[in-house]
Amino acid sequence: MRRFAISDIHGCVQSFQALLQSIDLQQEDELYLLGDYIDRGPNSKGVIDHIWKLQSEDYQITCLKGNHEQMMLNALYSVEHQKHWMQHGGRQTLASFEQEHLNDIPGEYIGWLRSLPHYHEVDHYILVHAGLNFKEEQPMKDTVSMLWIRNWHEKLDKEWLDGRIIVHGHTPILRGTMEEMLATLEQKPVLDIDGGCVFREAHFRQLIAFDLDEQRLHFQDNIESA
């Protein structure tokens, strides 16, 4: 059994499938997805459908909630939230469902988004979408920060972590920065695995799988055809 974490797929289903093929994911492996399956990329529906397909084939997949899933859920309840979601990738998500209105997206997708947990703990890792707020006395209770926080690494509390490593996405970073973070985990036990797969800038455009056991990064270039 091997264990992998992937974050911020953002509708890039072809790149996601290629990365899973590259790591040769098996049914006995465990795959942890750290949120942001939707928005901006060409096929948000396809990403969710592929996750469901793998789960139906008995692949072991744990899915967390990202801020884009929360934005889509918030958009159900107010015009302002809907405008915000549409400006940050919601249009592409609606197009992948071949719908013009959020209320026309099938209920099973909305229900699935609502059911997603904010974090997952496994062995010596805390897996979360954006990070933890160490300004709070109890960081694991601040679920809003788990979806949205940025620029928090300098406040990392190693004593509180007690040997655990935080793996997250949400904030795109360069490959070299990510590799440097991996090389210095003993000094600073946090790793950002968002390679900005969906963005157009050439220095991003990578989807990453992190092997939790070998502590190795697997990189996949964006190969979306639309």
Protein Blocks (a to p, Z undefined) as FASTA:
>chain_A
ZZdddehklopamlmmmmmmmnopafkbccddeejjbghiablmlmmmmmmmmmmnopac
dddddfklmmmmmmmmomklmmmmmmnopmmmmmmnopabfklpcfklmmmmmmpcfbdc
ehjbccdfkbccfkbmblmlmmmlmmmgghklmmpcfklnnopacddehiacdfklmmmm
mmmmmmmgcddfbehlmpmblklopacdddfklopadddddfbfZZ
